[in-house]
Every structure is written in C-alpha cells, then in structure tokens.
Amino acid sequence: MPVYLNNPIDNHRRAVEETALSENSLKKRFGIGSILVGLVIAGVALAGIQGAIQPAAVRLIVLLFAGQWLFAAICLSKDQSSLFIDRAYYAVRAVAAIAGFTLKSIRQKELVEFSLEPTEKVSLLFWTVKLIFIPFLLSVATNQADHLVPIFTSGKLPELLTSFPMFYIIWLAIINLLDTVVATLGYAIESKSLDNEVRSVDTSIVGWLAVLCCYPPCWVITSTLIPINASPFFSASVDNFVDISVRVLILVFLTLFTVATFNLNVHFSNLCHRGLVTSGLYSIVRHPAYTCKLISWGLVIAYLSGSNLTMWCHYLAWIALYVIRAITEERHLSRVDEEYVEYCNRVKYRFIPGLV
C-alpha cells in the first residue's frame, strides 16, 4: 500500500479510495471474464446437444471451466485476483478491440492503426488454444474410459491380461487415457504457484498450421490429402513371435510418448511457452514425444503395409510435418527465452541421440 507524506487523515482517505478502485477493478475483470466463461460453457453444451461432443466430455468440460470460475469467485470474495479469470478478461478485451477496429475500418473504408496489448494478445491466443485442444483431449479420454471401465468392472481382468492381444489393447487404452488427462490439465490450469504461466504464444502462421493439421477438425483434411494407416489399435489374428515383437515395440515407444507428457505435466501446451522443462526424456532429445510417436507409426506401417511405397511416401510427408512443428516451436521459444537457446546448445539433438 502506498505511503503518503501528508497528514494521517488524507493518508487514510487515499488508501481507502485506492482500495475501492482495486476492488472495483477486480469485480470488473471478474464480471467481464465471466461473460467469456459463460459463453464457452453454453457453446460446449450446445455442441453436446448437437452431438459434436460426447455427453461425458461435455460434462467434464463444463465441470472444468465452472470449477475454475467458482474458484475465481472465491478469490474475488477475498479481494484476490485469479489468473484464469484475468486471462478471460483480457481475451474479451482483445475481441472487443478487434471488433472495434473492424467496424472503424469499414466505416472509414480503409485500414486504421491497430494493435493489441501483449497481455491481450497472449490471453486471446491462449484461450483459442484451450478451446481447440481441451474438447478434443477430453473426447479421447472419455472414449478410452468407456473401453476400460467394463473391463475393470467385469471381474475378468486377470484372465484377460493372460492374452497378449488383450493386454496390448488394455495397456494402450490406459496410457492414452493418462496422456490425455495430463495434457488436459496442462491446458486448463495456469497458476503462479505452479510456475506454468503462459509467457508467450506462437504467432507464426506456419507454426499454427503445422500444429492444427495434426488435430481435429483439420486432421480430416490432412488425413485425406496424406492418408496413413498408423493406428496402434490394429487387430491381428496371428499371435506369433513377429506379431508379439512388433506390438511390444509399439507399446514401448507409446509408453515413452506418455512419459514425455508426464515430464511436461502442467507445462504441457501446444504453441505456448509455459516454462522450460529440461528433465526426463527432454534431457536426452528436444522432442522426445514426436520421436516416439513417429517410430510407433513406422512400426505399424511396416507391419500392416509392408513395402507399400505409397504408404511410406505418406509417412515421410507426416515426418516432414512434425519436423516443421519442431522447428517452428524452437524458433518461437528461442525468440522469447534465452534459457531455451542455452538448452538447445546443451541438448544438441532434436529427435534421435547422436543422429538428428
């Protein structure tokens, strides 16, 4: 609280006035930020009614956003700010500024000078990232849970695990569920105490396109242009040495993929810088998740497609896409964080130790 050098009565009056202004600012941010949270919850509910999002995923998304809003309300009652609601407030301000700029340009029939404050830009982009990835991740998580719950409640789990094909499917579902849950928490939770505040969000068009091409709904277009049969959930009637060996290797690399997600934990987020992670698999290569995913895809393709040249060409195209993702991520992080440049100098290889 500021200290004034005039008489004590004036000091008290001014302190009360500044406290009131601060409280009004908190209430204003909470009210405006709540508008965005309410619109998101309403939009998710509507998407659920139309069948675009599974009911279980809708419930989880609503619980996730409503829970954080309630926590923000509790913080407000204690005259404390909430990073979640502050991000929403600045995102709304950014949208209002863009709308005002557009209307003014239309009226004047020419582009007018326009710029967003850094906090507004980061908040708007981060909320965009959240709204793209959280519904997708929770849809995947609920799908895996739907497969796992009947298995675990059937009482036949020990018997099922004696069959390697069933063990393979169950293990895949478990690591998929864990991966998506941890990633969702990374996108959803931002806290100073966890040191995972969003420092910056990539603003390059190439960076955004490279990421969005790998996820729904853009995935539909990408997979149509570059079709690839690389799902690890393939069925195989043969249960011989080759079949088991291939599937064990797939499990190993996809488990490592999940370990990479756990290494990032609350720092997980595409396109965002949320603090540097240099431990675990990230102390070996800079993009362990991409490496493990692409190797597992290669194993599936080799097993199912053999020497199909077209499929291998498509696989190479997907590798190129992930290389672009890695390069754009590194350019973004190097531009905003000197420690990341030092990390790249220390961990020299992007994908495979000693090779590349």
N, C-alpha and C positions, 0 to 999 in steps of 0.2 A: 504494500500500500504506500502511495507517495507520502512524503513528509513535507509540510509547508512551514515556512519560517515566520508567518504572521501569527495572529492571536489564536488561542486554542478553539474558540467558538467557530472561527472561519475554517480552521483545520477540520473540525468535526463535520461541519456542513458540507464542505467539499468532498470529504471522504464518503459521506452518505450519498451525495449526488453521483459520485463515480461508481459506487457500489450498485446504485439503482440502474445506472447506464449499463453496467456489466451484466446485471440480471436481465435487463430488457434485451440485451444482445443475445444472451443465452436462450431466452424464450423465443426471440425472433428466429434464430437459427434452428431451434427445435421445431417450431411451427412450420417453417418453410421446408426443412428437411423431411418432416413427417409427410408432406404432400407427396414427395417422390416415393417414400417407403409405401404409402397407401396405394399409389398408382401401380407400383410393382406388384404388390400383393393382389390387387384387383386384376391386373393383367395375367398373373400366374393362374388365378382362379378361373378366369375366362378361358385361358388356354387349356386348363384341365377339363372344363365343361365341353369344349370342342374336341377333346381327345388328342390334342397336340402334345400334352404331357400326361404321364401316367398319374392316376389318383394318389398313389403312395408318394411319388415325387412331389406332387403339388402340396401335400400335407407337410412334408419335410421342408420345402422351400418357404412356405408360409410360417412354419414354426421358427425357422432360422432367422427370417427378417423380422417377424413380430417379436421374437425373443430379444433380439438386439435393440429393437425400438423400445421395448419395455425397460431394458437395462439403461438406455439413454434417458428415459423418463425418470428413473430412479436417480441417475446422476444429476438431472436438472433439479430435482427436489432438494439436492444437497449443494446446489449452486456450482455444479461441476459440469464441464463440457464432455461430450462423447465424440470420439474420433469418427465413429460410424455415422452419427447424425451430422457432424460437421462436413464430412465428405458429401453427404446427400445435399446439404445446404449449398455448398459451392458448386455442385453439379447442376442444381436448379438455376443458380445464378448464371452459370455458363450457358445453359439452354436459353434463358431469358435474354442474355446478351447477344447470342447468335440470332434469335428471333427478331430482336430489335434492329440488329444490323441488316438482316434480310429485308425487313419492312422499309427501313430507311433507304436502302439501295433501290428498292422497287419504286418508291415514291420519287426519288431524285433521278431515277433512270440511269444511275451509274454507281459503281462501287465506292463506298465511303471507307474511311480509315477505320480499321477494326483490329482489336487484339484482346485476348483473354489474359487475365492474371495467371501466373504459373499455378497457383493453388486451384483455380477454377478449371484449368486445362487438365491437370493431373486427376482431379476429382471426377470430372466428366468421363475421361478415358478409363479410369479405374472402375467406375460404375458400369460402363459399357462392357468391360472385360468380365465383371461379375455376372452381368445379366446374360452374357453369351455362354459362359462355362458352367456356372452353378446348376442350371436346369439340366444340362447335358450330363454332368457328372452324377447328379442325384438320380437321374433316369437309369444310368448304368448301374449304380449302386443298388437301386431297388430291384432291378432285373436279376442281379446276382443273388440278392437276399431271397427273392421269390424261388430261386432254384435251390438255395441252401437250406432254407427253413424246413421244407418237407423231409429232406434227407436227415437233418439233425433231430427231427421230432419223430421219425419213423421207428426209431429203436433198432434200426438195421445198420447203423453207421460202421461198427466194427466189421460186419460181414461185407459191406460194400467196399471198404478200404482194402480188402484182400484181393480185389480185382483191380489190376493196374489201370485199365481204361477208366474205371470209375474213380480211382484215386487221382488220376490225371485231371479229370473233369472237376472234381471237388476242389483240388488244390488250385486250379486255375480260377475257379469262382471265388475262392477265399482271397487270393492275392489281388484279384480285380476289385473285389469289394473293399479291401483295405486301402488299396491305391486310390480309389475314387473318394473314399471318406476323408482320407488325409488331405488330398488335393482340394476337396470342397472346403474344409476348414481353413486351408491356406487362402483361398479366395475370399472367404466370408469374414475372417477375423483379422482385424487390424488394431494393434494396440502398442502404445509406447512401452508398456511394461514387458511386452514380448519382443521388443526391438524389431518389429516387422512392418513398420510404417512404410507406405509407398513413397520412395524417394522420387521416382520418375516413371513415366510410361512411354514406351517407344512411340514415336510419332511418324516413323517412316512407313510409306505405303507398302513397300516391298516386305517389310517386317510383318505388318498386319496380314497381308495377303498370304504370305508363306505359312503363317500360323492358321488362319481361318480355313485354308484349303484342306487342312488335316482334320477338321471337325465339322459336325453338322451345323447348319444345313449345307454349307459349301462343300462338304465331303461328298455329297450326292453328285455334284458336278465333277469334282476331281476324280472320283472313282469311276465315273462314266467315261471320262477322257483317258484315264490311265487305270483301267481295270486290273485289279490284283487279287488273287486268291491266297490271302496270307493269314486268315483267321486261325488262331491256335485251337479253336473249338471244332476241329475236324473229326469226323468219325472214321474209324479204320477197323475193318473186320478182322484183319490179320493181327495177331498178338505174338509176333516172333521177335528175335533179337534186334533186327533193324528197326522195327516199329517202336519197340520199347526204348532203344537208344536215342532215336530222334526225339521222342516225346520227353525223355529225361532231360535232354539238352535244351529243349524249348522251355521246360519248367525252370531250369537253372537260370536261363537268361531273363525270363519274365519275372522270376523272383528277384533277381538283381535289379530289374527295372523298378519293382516296387520298393526295394531297399533305397534306390536313388530318390524316390518320392519321400520316403521317411527321413532321409538325410536333409531334405529341404524343409520338411514339416510345415510350420506356419509361415515360412518364407516362400512357399510354393505359389507361383503365379506366372502364367504366360504373359509376355510383353511388359512386365513390370519389374522394377528394381526394388526389392524389399529387404535388402541387406545381403551381405556376401556370405555364402556357405562354401567353406573350403575343406570340410572334414568328410570322412567316409569315402564313398566312391569318387567324390569330387576332388579328393586329394590325389587321385590317380589319373583321371582324364577330366576334361572340362564339360563334356556332355555324355555322361555315362548312360542316362536314360535313352537317348537317341541310339547309342551303340547297341544296347541290349534289345531294344525294340526291333531295330533293323536286322540284327543277326537272327532273332527269333523268326522274323518274316522270311528271311532267306532259308532257314531250315524247313519251314512249312512249304515254301515253293519248291525246294529241292525234293521234298518227299512226295508232294502231290502232283507237281508238274514236270518233274524230271528235266529233260533237255528242251522243253518248250521255249524256243527262242523269244517269241513274243512276250511271254510272261516275264522272262529275265530282263528284257528291254524295259518293260513297265516297272520292274523292281528297281532298275538303275535310275529311272526317272524319279521314283519316290526317294531314293537315296539322295539324288540331287536336290530335291525339295527340302529334305532335312538338313543338308549341308547349308543351303541358303538360310534356313531358320537359325542354324548355329552361328553363321557369320553375322547376320543382322542382330542377333542377341548380343554378340560380342562387341559389335560397333556401338550399340546403344549403351551397354554397361561401361565400356571403355571411355565413352564420351562424358559420362556423368560421375564416374567413380575411379579415382586414381588407384585405389587399392585393387580394383579388378585388373588393371594393367599389370600391377605387380604380381597378382595371382597368375595371370597368363604367362608371365615370364618364368614363374616358378613351376607351374604345371604346363609343360610345353605342348602336350598332345591333346587334340580335340576329342578323338574317338577311340583310338587303339594305342596303348602304350608302346612306344618305340617305333611306331609306323606312321600314324597320321593324327 
